[in-house]
Amino acid sequence: MKTILVVMVTVISAYVLGSVNGAIITSKFLYRKDIRKFGSGNPGLTNFYRVFGKTGVLLVVVVDVVKTVGPALFGGWLFGRYFDLTILGRTLAGFFVMLGHCFPLFYKFQGGKGVMTAGAILFVLDWRVALISWGVFAIITASTKYVSLGAMIGCTMYPVSMLIFGIGDYKEFIAALGCAILIIARHQANIRRLIKGQESKLMFRKEKK
């Protein structure tokens, strides 16, 4: 009974907090507009930047990082206290934060693609995993200008790095693999555009005077 209760508290709190969306909140707060009605319609950091520029980007990042780190640390604390499985609690909570971000309770289950939340989870788990995944993401994105490609390749390094450094066991690996699969699945449209050569490249906007 205790096990079920701890798991339920962890995953439900992570999912609910994960449903908070930084891009939607910031676009409405700063611009009185809904990011979902502009650009690609995706309520994520990349589309926010393309539509509104750099103003507000920091707030988007802060909201999405806090909503991710908080539940992950809480899940790790719960699992650590009752089962001595801190890493499992963090990875499990992180996965459900991503589910909330991608399928938010507050926005008719239409959310972002989970890249920022996944990136924040890595720093909670292990700095080496974060460094490898973010490093691969940065290299691919900088060399190709395709954020989606960098995100997908970078996210695959999450479960791979867990294996390389021997972090956790099969349960933690499954949670990490689930995060990677979720991100790739959320990028299906991007994959099709990449294959057709129609994917938009990241271009640094100049602020309007």
N, C-alpha and C positions, 0 to 999 in steps of 0.2 A: 504493500500500500504506500509506504514511504517513497519507494522508487518511482512509482507512477506519479505521485504528487510532485516530486522534485522535477521530474521530466516535464510534466504539464505546465508547471509554473515557469520553467525555463523557456519552453518553446512558445507558449502563448504570449508571455511578456515580450519576447524577442520579435515575434510576428507583429504584434500591435505597434510597438515602437518602430519597427522597420517600415510600417505603413506610412509613417510621416515622411513627406517628400520635400527636401530642401529646395529644389528648383521651382516647384509649384508655390510653396510658401513665399519664397523670395520674389518671384515674378509678380505675385499678387500684392505683396507688401511694398515693394519698391516702384513697380511700374503700373500697378492696378490692371494687370493683364494676366492671362492664363497661358503659360508656356506651351500647354498642350494644343493651343490653337495657332501656333506659329512654327515655322521651320518644318522639321520632320514630324512634329507633334509628340516627340518623345520627351517626357519630363525628366531629362537627365542633364548632367553638367555640360556635355559637349553641345547639345542643342541650345541650351541656355546661353552659352558663350557665343554661338553663331548668331543668335537672335539679338541679344542685348549687349554683347561685348563684355569687357572685364568687370564693369561695375556690378557688384552683387555676387560675383563668382565666389569670393571668400565666404560670404554668408551661406551660400549653397553647400560649400565644402564643410563648413563648421557644423551645420545642421545634420548632414549625412554622416559625418564622422562621429559626432556625439551620439546619435541614435544607434550607431553600430557598436561603438566601443563600450557604451554603458551596459547593454544587454549581454555582450560577450563576457565582460568582466563579472557581471552578476551571475551568469550561468556557470562560469568557471569557479566562482566562490561557492555556489550551491553544491556543485558536483564535487568540489574539493573537500568541502566540509563533511558531506554525508557519504561519499564513495571514494575519496582520495583520487578523483579523476578530473583534475582541473582542466587539462587540455581538451578532454572530451567535452566538458561543459562549454568551453569557449567555442570549439568548432561547431558543436550542435546549435548553440545560440546564434552563431554567425550565419549558419545556413538558413535559419528561420528568419533572421533579419533580412537576408537577401530575398527570401520568399515574400516577405512583407513589402519590400521595396519594389519587387517586380509585379506583385499582385496585391496592391494595397487595399486594406479594408475600407479606408476612407475615400477612395477615389474609384469606386466601381471596379476594383481589381485590375485597373489599367495603369501600370507604373513604368518605371525605368528599366534599365538593363542590368543593374546590379554591379557595375564596374567599380564605382567609388566605394560602395559598401564592402565589396570583396577586398579592395585594396586596404581598407581600414582594418579589416579582420586580421590581415597578415601581421600587422604591427603588434596586435594583441597576442598573437600566438608565438612568433619567433622572428627576431630582427633579420636573421639570415634568409628565411623564407621570403620576408617582405623585400629585402634587398634584391634577391634574384628575380622575383616576379616583377617588381617595379622597374628593375634594370632592363629586363627583356622588353617590357612594355615601352619604355622610353626609347630604346634603340630601334625597335620596329616602327614605332610611330614617327620618330625623327627621320628615319631613312625612307619611309614610304609616304608619310603624311596621312596614313589611314589609321585613325584612332581605333576603329573597330577591329582591324587586323592586329594591332598592337595589344588590344584588350584580350582578344581571344587567345593569342599565343601566350601572352603574359599569364593569363589565368590557368593555363595548363601546367605552368611551373609550380603552382600551389601544391597539388597532390604529388607531383614529381619530387619537389623539394622536401616534402614531408617524409618521403621514402629515403631520399639521399641522407638526410640528417637523423633518420630513425626516430622521428617525433611521433609518440603515441604508437598505436597498433592498428589493426585493420579497421576498427570503429572510427578512429580519427581520420584514417585514409578515405573511408567511404564518405564521410561528411565533406572532406576537402574535394573529393572527386565530384560529389553532388553539386558543389558550388561552381566548379569548372564547367560541368555539363549544363547547368542552368544558364550561365553566361553565354555559352556557345549557342544554346537553344534560343535565347532571346535575340541573338544576332542573325537569325535565319535570313531576314530580308537583306541585311548587309552582305551576307555571304553570296546571295544571288547577284547583288549589284557588283560585288568584287569580281565575280566570275565574268560578268558582262562588261566590266570596265566602266561602270556607271557610278561607282561609289564616290561620294564627295570627299575631298581631301581637306585636312585641317589647314585653314589659312588664318593667320593672325590679323585680327581686325584693327583698323585704326579708329580711335575714338572720334566721334563727330564733334566738331567745334561748336 
